[in-house]
């Protein structure tokens, strides 16, 4: 296959470019907010002939790049038919960049407590409050790139509220949440989650949950099974990040204060049974 006669821009991610790209291509990723600035720096002449390519004709990155460049004043933009996949199918050569070595087999990764967190939202009839909890420790085991197991410990003493600005009212709420009415933190200073299964979700696209997690959650000394979808991916340094948003019914762990399941005629003192959690777990590189 003949070479492309003028500069060519690979608009895919740096990871994709490292895996395979057309020889001589410049990687200017369309997914970066600085895309146009980087193009202007690399190719300041808006009349220059430029060829751009994405993955294939079914995805939109090349078309989006062409639209942005045209709107920015570039007048001679061509999109490579079929993108990188089409180029390869027509016998076009590719080359690789520097790809970090990934560990294989069964690898244990430790949780980075400073980068990990739990954000909670609790509601009543008329209002809601939000706050945070800290992970004190944890680890996951990954085998050939797939999550297998894990264990995490949440420091319940770290329970904080982020939406009440009045310090006295904030302290009052935290004291109530730490009391036996809710989470009995003095008696049970830690909560634990142990993964029992982690199954890949078929057909998951990037940005949607790709795992279904099931495990045992221990809170207030009570252990119940929970399950939820999660998004899990590997970082550029080789570690992993997981995020999940899900709800639990606090009354299943004995936190029954204000629940209509257990108390009558609550009026304005009702507290919703469900607590919504946003979990982010970041591991260090192995």
Secondary structure by P-SEA (a helix, b strand, c coil): cccccccccccccaaaaaaccccccccccccccaaaaaaaaaccccccbbbbbcccccccaaaaaaaaaaaacccbbbbccccaaaaaaacccccccccccccccbbbbbbcccccbbbbbbbccccccccccccccccccccccccccbbbbbccccccccccccaaaaaaaaaaaacccccccccccbbbbbbcbbbbbcccccccccbbbbbccccccbbbbbbbbbbbbbccccbbbbbbbbcccccccccccccccccccccccccccbbbbbbbbbbccc
